[in-house]
Amino acid sequence: MRLPKIVLAGTAALALSVSLGACSLSVNGPGSGDSDTPAAQAEQEDSQSADSKDSSKTDAQGAATTDSQPSSGGSAQATAVPITDPTWKDIISTGEREEVLRDISVVGDGLTYNLVGSIGDLNVGGSEVKVAAEDVDTVTIRGSDVTVYARDIKHLRIMGSNVTVHWLGDDPDIQDTGVNNTTGKLSQ
């Protein structure tokens, strides 16, 4: 028995459409390698925007860091509270972003840092220093006009003046031997 070509072509087309229906194909979409075109960039922004809307309930640093979230395995903030404080957001957006998984010292004048990750000891010295951090075991401040925001601080030691420290988590144990300092938990 011999089938006409039109029947064979129709059968082949049907088989091809069924097999392609099970596949996923992205043309000029995220990960396609051609992200220089305006259409591809718009699609990537739409995709990222949709992702951030989905994660905005649980991810605080998407827009500010920002952030975003560290992909290096730093302290994952899957259930983080969004940052709404304007000064904190400004530090995150303008500060030098550094991923930290160790002790760190920030000493100087007029410095602004956005520290991402889990920090053992954060030592801050100098004047007019601003720091945004995630989880910190111990913050020690020896300086003046210093501002520190952190998601969580366990121990806080202040030996400076005109220091401002705010956090979101549980209250740390505080030793303040300086003058004119402000500390407190933010409610957002």
Secondary structure, 3 states (H helix, E strand, C coil): CCCCHHHHHHHHHHHHHHHHHCCCCCCCCCCCCCCCCHHHHHHHHHHHHHHHHHHCCCCCCCCCCCCCCCCCCCCCCCCCCCCCCHHHHHHHHHCEEEECCCCEEEEEECCEEEEECEEEEEEEEEECCEEEEEEEEEEEEEEECCEEEEEEEEEEEECCECCEEEECCCCCEEEECCECCEEEECCC
